[in-house]
Amino acid sequence: FRVQRVGDRWWFVDPEGGLFLQEGLGGVTSRSGFGSQEAFARLFGDKDRWAAATLDLLRANGFNGTGHFSDMETLGRAKEPLPYTVTLQLATGFGKQLGIIHPQPGHTGFAGDCFPSLHPGFSAFCEGACRQVVRRKDDPWLIGYFSDNELPGNPKMLDNALAFDEADGALSPLRRAAWDWLRARKGQTVSAAAVNDGDRGAFLEHVYETYFRITTESMRRHDPHHLCLGSRLYEPVLKNPAVWAAAGRHLDAIAVNYYGTWTPRAADLANWHAWSGKPCLITEFYTKGADTPLANTTGAGWVVKTQSDRGLFYQNYTLALLESKTCVGWHWFKYMDNDPADTTTDPSNRDSNKGIVTIRYEPYPPLLHRMKTINQNLYPLADFFDRRK
C-alpha cells in the first residue's frame, strides 16, 4: 500500500494499483474476558474458525480492514484476510524496559509525561524491536505500522524533564537531554526559572520530531514496503501545529484517535492537513448504547439511546470524513463489548457497549444495518463529494 493524492482527495493505493479507503474495525480479538468463553467454545471451537466467521461478518457488513488491538496472528492465518495494520509499541516498550511507565485509562502513562525519545538508548531499542517486522515485509495485506498509541503531549514536558532526579538512573538521561537542549537554545547559564511557553512548545516539537525520525528510520530499514503511520495521536497534540509538522516530515499518513465531537470538525481536518501536508487515518471513535445491560461508565465515547442511534452516529461521522477529502479511512472502536467480569483489562474498557457484537458474539443488527449502508456505498459517496462544487 501507498498513499496518493488524486485531484483534491487523498487515497490509499493498494498493491494492485487500485484506489482504496479503509473502513476498518479495531480490537478484533476473541480474547475478551470471562463471559465470552462458553459462547466461543459453542460457536467456534477454535480460533481459526472464529477468525473465518468474524471476517465473514465484517465483509457482510462492508468492512474492509482491521486496526489496532486486533489479533493479527490468528486473523492473518485466514484463507481470505483483510487489509490490516500492526502496532509496534516502541516508546512504550522502551519505557517498560526503563521502568518509567504506569497504567492510565486508554493508554500507557510515562513518568512526568515524558516519553523517552531523547534517551540515548532509544534508537538501539527501536532497531532491535523493528527486526520483527522483517517477517511481514512482503505481506500484501499489510497497510502499515503504528509505532505507538497515544503518547503524551503535556505542554509542561520540558519543566518535568528538567526536574527529574539526577540520581535516578532511568530518568537522568532525559533530564540531561532536556538541559542540553535548553542550554543550546538559550545559553549555558540558563535556569529552569527562565523557561517560557515558547521554549515549552519548541521542546515538545523536538521530542516528537526525534521520535518520528528514529522510529520511521528503524521501521523503513527493516521493512521498506509498508507505510509508517506513527503513534496514534490524541488530545492535546491534535491542536498542536508543531507536532503535526513533525509528523508530516516523517510519516506517510497520520493516525488520529478522534473523540469529543458528534461530527468531525471541518476546521480540524483542514488544519491537520495544512500543518502536516499528509492525509489522516481516524483510528478510534465510537458511541455506546443505553439499551444494553452495560453501565457505560468507562471509555471516551458518548452514550446514545439505542443501537440504531449508534448507527446514525457512525453515518454522520464517516460522511464528514469523506467530505473532507483528507482522510484515507477510519477504524471504529471496537469489535466486542467490554466484559464487566474481566477486571484485568484497561480501566477504560470495563463496562461499556463499544462493540458491534456482545461478549457472547451476538451482533447488533440495528447498528450494523446503518454501518453497512455507508460501508457498501463508500466509493459512490466519495464520488458524490468530489463532484460537488
C-alpha positions as semicolon CSV with decimal commas, in nm:
position;residue;x (nm);y (nm);z (nm)
1;F;0,000;0,000;0,000
2;R;0,095;0,363;-0,053
3;V;-0,082;0,699;-0,027
4;Q;-0,150;0,930;-0,319
5;R;-0,343;1,249;-0,380
6;V;-0,569;1,233;-0,686
7;G;-0,723;1,570;-0,759
8;D;-0,836;1,705;-0,421
9;R;-0,872;1,366;-0,250
10;W;-0,616;1,152;-0,068
11;W;-0,631;0,774;-0,113
12;F;-0,457;0,459;-0,012
13;V;-0,340;0,280;-0,325
14;D;-0,344;-0,098;-0,293
15;P;-0,066;-0,330;-0,417
16;E;-0,250;-0,381;-0,748
17;G;-0,286;-0,008;-0,810
18;G;-0,649;0,031;-0,704
19;L;-0,770;0,333;-0,509
20;F;-0,871;0,228;-0,158
21;L;-1,030;0,383;0,151
22;Q;-1,026;0,173;0,467
23;E;-1,345;0,108;0,662
24;G;-1,193;-0,083;0,949
25;L;-1,265;-0,218;1,293
26;G;-1,026;-0,207;1,588
27;G;-0,990;-0,458;1,869
28;V;-1,085;-0,758;1,657
29;T;-0,991;-1,029;1,902
30;S;-1,154;-1,327;2,068
31;R;-0,973;-1,265;2,396
32;S;-1,247;-1,065;2,564
33;G;-1,283;-1,195;2,920
34;F;-1,492;-1,446;3,105
35;G;-1,846;-1,411;2,972
36;S;-1,741;-1,499;2,619
37;Q;-1,560;-1,825;2,689
38;E;-1,863;-2,054;2,684
39;A;-2,006;-1,881;2,377
40;F;-1,671;-1,906;2,199
41;A;-1,646;-2,282;2,257
42;R;-2,005;-2,337;2,145
43;L;-1,994;-2,120;1,835
44;F;-1,642;-2,165;1,704
45;G;-1,441;-2,428;1,890
46;D;-1,104;-2,284;1,794
47;K;-0,952;-1,951;1,696
48;D;-0,918;-2,027;1,326
49;R;-1,291;-2,091;1,295
50;W;-1,356;-1,774;1,492
51;A;-1,135;-1,579;1,252
52;A;-1,311;-1,712;0,944
53;A;-1,656;-1,637;1,087
54;T;-1,555;-1,292;1,207
55;L;-1,402;-1,192;0,874
56;D;-1,722;-1,312;0,704
57;L;-1,923;-1,090;0,942
58;L;-1,705;-0,790;0,862
59;R;-1,729;-0,843;0,487
60;A;-2,105;-0,897;0,502
61;N;-2,136;-0,551;0,660
62;G;-1,899;-0,374;0,425
63;F;-1,589;-0,350;0,645
64;N;-1,265;-0,390;0,453
65;G;-0,993;-0,399;0,720
66;T;-0,884;-0,433;1,081
67;G;-0,700;-0,195;1,311
68;H;-0,521;-0,152;1,642
69;F;-0,553;-0,415;1,921
70;S;-0,655;-0,686;1,672
71;D;-0,537;-1,049;1,684
72;M;-0,345;-1,049;1,358
73;E;-0,161;-1,370;1,438
74;T;-0,495;-1,551;1,413
75;L;-0,673;-1,333;1,156
76;G;-0,366;-1,341;0,932
77;R;-0,389;-1,721;0,900
78;A;-0,732;-1,698;0,736
79;K;-0,763;-1,805;0,373
80;E;-0,913;-1,467;0,287
81;P;-0,767;-1,199;0,518
82;L;-0,847;-0,829;0,513
83;P;-0,604;-0,535;0,490
84;Y;-0,466;-0,467;0,836
85;T;-0,232;-0,256;1,050
86;V;0,017;-0,353;1,322
87;T;0,122;-0,163;1,636
88;L;0,486;-0,194;1,749
89;Q;0,476;-0,005;2,083
90;L;0,830;0,132;2,052
91;A;0,835;0,414;2,308
92;T;0,611;0,207;2,533
93;G;0,836;-0,098;2,507
94;F;1,146;0,107;2,581
95;G;0,968;0,282;2,869
96;K;0,879;-0,056;3,013
97;Q;1,243;-0,163;2,986
98;L;1,347;0,151;3,173
99;G;1,073;0,106;3,434
100;I;0,921;0,451;3,377
101;I;0,568;0,358;3,266
102;H;0,241;0,305;3,452
103;P;-0,120;0,224;3,353
104;Q;-0,357;0,504;3,261
105;P;-0,711;0,477;3,122
106;G;-0,685;0,419;2,748
107;H;-0,308;0,422;2,717
108;T;0,029;0,389;2,888
109;G;0,148;0,665;3,121
110;F;0,509;0,782;3,142
111;A;0,689;0,936;3,439
112;G;0,647;1,312;3,418
113;D;0,452;1,264;3,094
114;C;0,792;1,231;2,923
115;F;0,824;0,953;2,669
116;P;1,189;0,857;2,612
117;S;1,265;0,954;2,251
118;L;1,563;1,167;2,371
119;H;1,714;0,882;2,572
120;P;2,049;0,775;2,421
121;G;1,933;0,411;2,417
122;F;1,608;0,468;2,227
123;S;1,750;0,430;1,878
124;A;1,916;0,095;1,955
125;F;1,595;-0,030;2,119
126;C;1,394;0,061;1,807
127;E;1,645;-0,118;1,586
128;G;1,607;-0,435;1,787
129;A;1,229;-0,412;1,812
130;C;1,183;-0,340;1,442
131;R;1,369;-0,653;1,336
132;Q;1,040;-0,835;1,399
133;V;0,876;-0,656;1,105
134;V;1,102;-0,830;0,853
135;R;0,868;-1,129;0,851
136;R;0,585;-0,904;0,729
137;K;0,774;-0,704;0,469
138;D;0,635;-0,900;0,173
139;D;0,277;-0,929;0,303
140;P;0,048;-0,755;0,051
141;W;-0,238;-0,739;0,306
142;L;-0,042;-0,519;0,548
143;I;-0,113;-0,147;0,513
144;G;0,148;-0,027;0,760
145;Y;0,268;0,021;1,116
146;F;0,163;0,230;1,413
147;S;0,473;0,295;1,621
148;D;0,281;0,353;1,950
149;N;-0,055;0,451;2,093
150;E;-0,148;0,791;2,241
151;L;0,186;0,927;2,356
152;P;0,164;1,224;2,596
153;G;0,166;1,583;2,479
154;N;0,183;1,765;2,810
155;P;0,288;2,128;2,744
156;K;0,492;2,111;3,068
157;M;0,703;1,821;2,939
158;L;1,017;2,039;2,942
159;D;0,961;2,152;3,303
160;N;0,903;1,793;3,412
161;A;1,215;1,664;3,239
162;L;1,434;1,937;3,386
163;A;1,308;1,846;3,733
164;F;1,390;1,474;3,718
165;D;1,627;1,346;3,988
166;E;1,984;1,329;3,857
167;A;2,037;1,023;4,075
168;D;1,753;0,832;3,906
169;G;1,931;0,607;3,658
170;A;1,626;0,565;3,434
171;L;1,523;0,931;3,418
172;S;1,854;1,115;3,450
173;P;1,936;1,070;3,076
174;L;1,611;1,250;2,993
175;R;1,697;1,526;3,241
176;R;2,040;1,572;3,081
177;A;1,892;1,574;2,729
178;A;1,644;1,844;2,832
179;W;1,914;2,058;2,992
180;D;2,143;2,016;2,688
181;W;1,862;2,123;2,458
182;L;1,772;2,425;2,674
183;R;2,133;2,544;2,703
184;A;2,182;2,511;2,328
185;R;1,868;2,720;2,280
186;K;1,923;2,991;2,543
187;G;2,283;2,983;2,663
188;Q;2,494;2,795;2,914
189;T;2,386;2,994;3,220
190;V;2,013;2,941;3,176
191;S;1,797;2,828;3,471
192;A;1,469;2,641;3,486
193;A;1,302;2,961;3,602
194;A;1,377;3,119;3,264
195;V;1,167;2,865;3,070
196;N;0,876;3,023;2,883
197;D;0,590;2,893;2,671
198;G;0,793;2,935;2,354
199;D;1,058;2,703;2,497
200;R;0,796;2,453;2,605
201;G;0,639;2,436;2,261
202;A;0,975;2,407;2,086
203;F;1,085;2,129;2,320
204;L;0,766;1,931;2,262
205;E;0,822;1,960;1,887
206;H;1,184;1,846;1,935
207;V;1,074;1,540;2,136
208;Y;0,817;1,439;1,873
209;E;1,048;1,520;1,582
210;T;1,317;1,297;1,732
211;Y;1,062;1,024;1,798
212;F;0,916;1,025;1,446
213;R;1,261;1,033;1,288
214;I;1,407;0,745;1,488
215;T;1,102;0,519;1,469
216;T;1,040;0,576;1,099
217;E;1,403;0,518;1,007
218;S;1,407;0,191;1,202
219;M;1,080;0,067;1,053
220;R;1,183;0,151;0,698
221;R;1,525;-0,004;0,739
222;H;1,366;-0,341;0,817
223;D;1,053;-0,306;0,601
224;P;1,072;-0,057;0,314
225;H;0,747;-0,180;0,156
226;H;0,481;-0,067;0,403
227;L;0,352;0,261;0,540
228;C;0,467;0,439;0,855
229;L;0,160;0,573;1,037
230;G;0,326;0,697;1,358
231;S;0,193;0,692;1,710
232;R;-0,183;0,732;1,715
233;L;-0,228;1,097;1,815
234;Y;-0,489;1,221;2,061
235;E;-0,560;1,529;2,274
236;P;-0,390;1,766;2,343
237;V;-0,150;1,733;2,048
238;L;-0,439;1,735;1,799
239;K;-0,434;2,115;1,836
240;N;-0,054;2,147;1,815
241;P;0,071;2,256;1,468
242;A;0,434;2,181;1,558
243;V;0,362;1,814;1,637
244;W;0,168;1,777;1,312
245;A;0,451;1,939;1,117
246;A;0,699;1,697;1,275
247;A;0,473;1,404;1,187
248;G;0,435;1,526;0,831
249;R;0,812;1,532;0,780
250;H;0,843;1,160;0,852
251;L;0,513;0,974;0,816
252;D;0,310;0,859;0,516
253;A;-0,027;0,916;0,683
254;I;-0,107;1,030;1,036
255;A;-0,319;0,822;1,274
256;V;-0,566;1,003;1,500
257;N;-0,790;0,887;1,785
258;Y;-1,063;1,148;1,750
259;Y;-1,322;1,185;2,025
260;G;-1,523;1,471;2,172
261;T;-1,728;1,558;1,864
262;W;-2,051;1,431;1,710
263;T;-1,933;1,544;1,368
264;P;-1,564;1,565;1,274
265;R;-1,491;1,936;1,259
266;A;-1,404;2,058;0,910
267;A;-1,160;2,307;1,063
268;D;-0,972;2,028;1,246
269;L;-0,935;1,816;0,934
270;A;-0,828;2,117;0,727
271;N;-0,575;2,227;0,990
272;W;-0,423;1,881;1,026
273;H;-0,367;1,865;0,652
274;A;-0,234;2,220;0,631
275;W;0,007;2,164;0,921
276;S;0,139;1,826;0,804
277;G;0,082;1,805;0,429
278;K;-0,029;1,444;0,481
279;P;-0,363;1,260;0,498
280;C;-0,507;1,130;0,824
281;L;-0,643;0,790;0,925
282;I;-0,901;0,807;1,207
283;T;-0,816;0,512;1,427
284;E;-1,067;0,536;1,714
285;F;-1,422;0,666;1,752
286;Y;-1,747;0,518;1,884
287;T;-2,063;0,574;2,085
288;K;-2,228;0,350;2,346
289;G;-2,594;0,250;2,355
290;A;-2,813;0,284;2,664
291;D;-3,028;-0,011;2,551
292;T;-2,794;-0,282;2,686
293;P;-2,736;-0,404;3,045
294;L;-2,390;-0,243;3,045
295;A;-2,329;0,055;3,276
296;N;-2,133;0,256;3,015
297;T;-1,924;0,442;3,272
298;T;-1,583;0,380;3,111
299;G;-1,429;0,495;2,785
300;A;-1,420;0,813;2,583
301;G;-1,726;0,765;2,363
302;W;-2,060;0,926;2,447
303;V;-2,385;0,744;2,528
304;V;-2,684;0,745;2,289
305;K;-3,027;0,589;2,340
306;T;-3,026;0,291;2,104
307;Q;-2,817;0,075;1,873
308;S;-2,987;0,245;1,580
309;D;-2,867;0,579;1,719
310;R;-2,514;0,437;1,733
311;G;-2,551;0,360;1,363
312;L;-2,674;0,711;1,290
313;F;-2,368;0,847;1,470
314;Y;-2,146;0,625;1,253
315;Q;-2,314;0,753;0,937
316;N;-2,290;1,119;1,035
317;Y;-1,929;1,088;1,150
318;T;-1,797;0,900;0,846
319;L;-1,980;1,120;0,595
320;A;-1,792;1,419;0,735
321;L;-1,463;1,231;0,698
322;L;-1,544;1,151;0,336
323;E;-1,645;1,511;0,270
324;S;-1,307;1,637;0,395
325;K;-1,113;1,451;0,120
326;T;-0,808;1,444;0,351
327;C;-0,897;1,121;0,535
328;V;-0,794;0,783;0,390
329;G;-1,008;0,575;0,625
330;W;-1,133;0,500;0,974
331;H;-1,140;0,231;1,242
332;W;-1,447;0,200;1,468
333;F;-1,352;0,100;1,822
334;K;-1,428;-0,184;1,864
335;Y;-1,531;-0,540;1,768
336;M;-1,667;-0,664;2,104
337;D;-1,833;-0,507;2,407
338;N;-1,648;-0,482;2,736
339;D;-1,693;-0,772;2,978
340;P;-1,763;-0,635;3,329
341;A;-1,639;-0,962;3,482
342;D;-1,294;-0,912;3,335
343;T;-1,109;-0,679;3,573
344;T;-0,772;-0,743;3,405
345;T;-0,844;-0,508;3,118
346;D;-0,750;-0,143;3,077
347;P;-0,961;0,082;3,306
348;S;-1,123;0,241;3,001
349;N;-1,258;-0,096;2,884
350;R;-1,453;-0,227;3,181
351;D;-1,830;-0,192;3,136
352;S;-1,923;-0,029;2,806
353;N;-2,116;-0,108;2,490
354;K;-1,845;-0,035;2,234
355;G;-1,874;-0,340;2,012
356;I;-2,057;-0,449;1,701
357;V;-2,110;-0,777;1,893
358;T;-2,186;-0,863;2,256
359;I;-1,947;-1,062;2,475
360;R;-2,142;-1,368;2,356
361;Y;-2,061;-1,283;1,992
362;E;-2,419;-1,171;1,918
363;P;-2,424;-0,894;1,653
364;Y;-2,621;-0,572;1,698
365;P;-2,836;-0,570;1,378
366;P;-2,967;-0,209;1,400
367;L;-2,611;-0,078;1,438
368;L;-2,469;-0,298;1,163
369;H;-2,753;-0,215;0,923
370;R;-2,666;0,154;0,934
371;M;-2,292;0,086;0,920
372;K;-2,343;-0,135;0,615
373;T;-2,538;0,139;0,437
374;I;-2,233;0,365;0,448
375;N;-1,972;0,093;0,403
376;Q;-2,122;-0,056;0,089
377;N;-2,168;0,287;-0,070
378;L;-1,825;0,420;0,020
379;Y;-1,695;0,492;-0,328
380;P;-2,016;0,638;-0,474
381;L;-2,028;0,868;-0,170
382;A;-1,667;0,974;-0,226
383;D;-1,751;1,042;-0,592
384;F;-2,053;1,249;-0,485
385;F;-1,843;1,472;-0,262
386;D;-1,573;1,500;-0,530
387;R;-1,825;1,618;-0,791
388;R;-1,995;1,866;-0,563
389;K;-1,882;2,225;-0,604
